[in-house]
Amino acid sequence: MTKTFEIAVFEGDGIGPEIMAPTVDILKNIASHSNSYAFNFNTLPAGAAHYAKTGESLPETSLAGARKADAILLSAMGLPDVRYPDGTEISPQIELRKAFGLFAGVRPVRLSAGQASPLNLPEGREIDFVLIRESTEGLFYSQGRGEVSEDEATETLRITRDVSEKLFRFAFDLAATRKKNGRGPGRVTCVDKANVFRAFAFFREIFDDISHSHPDLIADHAYVDATALWMVQKPWEFDVLVTENMFGDILSDLGAGLMGGLGLAPSADIGLQQAVFQPCHGSAPDIAGRGVANPHAMILSAAMMLDWLAVKHDNAAMAQDGRRLREAVEDVVARADSLTRDLGGVAGTKEAADAVLRLLKRE
């Protein structure tokens, strides 16, 4: 029996609509060959351009539509010249995280054999780890509400037991799944600065408490500065890293750099019920409308959506399609087939996406 999944689509700003369109087309094509699932896509307004026109960055109707959806696809959001009155960026993606309690920001870092990278990997080495960034509190907690005077500015870093426990359970569950699938040793590393900040000592204590419930997995710690060093020196040793919001924000871009750039960096923000899937990169208004943007991070985010829906609804066919889609992007990049200019090629958005679709059809 075919189950139809409702997908909320936020097309985004700048290059957002250009990379979303081929991603939706690929998902439609994949689903058309399945007898176990189908998609209904519902496009909802939000973003900086919408704010400039209406004064709303995330309308209540869009929020309600996203809440009812089975999953949310969100493209690049924000424009540098469109800001809230306090000077902060238009960021509906952060509003969605807070509204839906999307505490786990999942940032995969994967570099397969033959894929170009700023790193010269030793022979036979591959990179395959996941950075999990807490996405609702930490140093982002007082976003837009920091205190600023003539002489000083103060922001609040907030870490709660409730959110941290959910975050760490998610991290250990993911490590167990990866171990089961042969994609890691089952190790979770808590990345913090517990030697300096009491808040991070608190964070680490909660991590250790949760780790006791997973004796079959490895639990260890690393300071954030050392982690940044090791991500360059020996990234193949990582499995699952879990950290605070701001640290994760920074380290996830470093992870994207290992893969060759933000154009290959997908992400998901996941809660107990809802999940948002979006590329890590920005809206790149300087190249918007020219058809040259890299669609791969958006397509890989869609593959993550398939993975998440497959687990949530116990759909093996969808899990297989999620893997196929990820591997098709990896094959295109490894072969240097139809690469966009950010990866050293000359292909446009449509050509890069079509190369992925051709591989899927060939299978």
Stockholm file with secondary structure:
# STOCKHOLM 1.0

chainA/1-363         MTKTFEIAVFEGDGIGPEIMAPTVDILKNIASHSNSYAFNFNTLPAGAAHYAKTGESLPETSLAGARKADAILLSAMGLPDVRYPDGTEISPQIELRKAFGLFAGVRPVRLSAGQASPLNLPEGREIDFVLIRESTEGLFYSQGRGEVSEDEATETLRITRDVSEKLFRFAFDLAATRKKNGRGPGRVTCVDKANVFRAFAFFREIFDDISHSHPDLIADHAYVDATALWMVQKPWEFDVLVTENMFGDILSDLGAGLMGGLGLAPSADIGLQQAVFQPCHGSAPDIAGRGVANPHAMILSAAMMLDWLAVKHDNAAMAQDGRRLREAVEDVVARADSLTRDLGGVAGTKEAADAVLRLLKRE
#=GR chainA/1-363 SS CCEEEEEEEECCSTTHHHHHHHHHHHHHHHHHTCSSEEEEEEECCCSHHHHHHHSCSSCHHHHHHHHHSSEEEECCCCCTTCBCTTSCBCCHHHHHHHHHTCCEEEEEEEECTTCCCSSCCCTTCCEEEEEEEECSSBTTTTTTCCEECSSCEECCCBCCHHHHHHHHHHHHHHHHHHHHTTSCCSEEEEEECTTTCHHHHHHHHHHHHHHTTCTTSEEEEEEHHHHHHHHHHCGGGCSEEEECHHHHHHHHHHHHHHHTSGGGCEEEEECSSCEEEEESSCCCGGGTTSSCCCCHHHHHHHHHHHHHHHHHHTCHHHHHHHHHHHHHHHHHHHTTCSCBGGGTCCBCHHHHHHHHHHHHHHC
#=GC SS_cons         CCEEEEEEEECCSTTHHHHHHHHHHHHHHHHHTCSSEEEEEEECCCSHHHHHHHSCSSCHHHHHHHHHSSEEEECCCCCTTCBCTTSCBCCHHHHHHHHHTCCEEEEEEEECTTCCCSSCCCTTCCEEEEEEEECSSBTTTTTTCCEECSSCEECCCBCCHHHHHHHHHHHHHHHHHHHHTTSCCSEEEEEECTTTCHHHHHHHHHHHHHHTTCTTSEEEEEEHHHHHHHHHHCGGGCSEEEECHHHHHHHHHHHHHHHTSGGGCEEEEECSSCEEEEESSCCCGGGTTSSCCCCHHHHHHHHHHHHHHHHHHTCHHHHHHHHHHHHHHHHHHHTTCSCBGGGTCCBCHHHHHHHHHHHHHHC
//
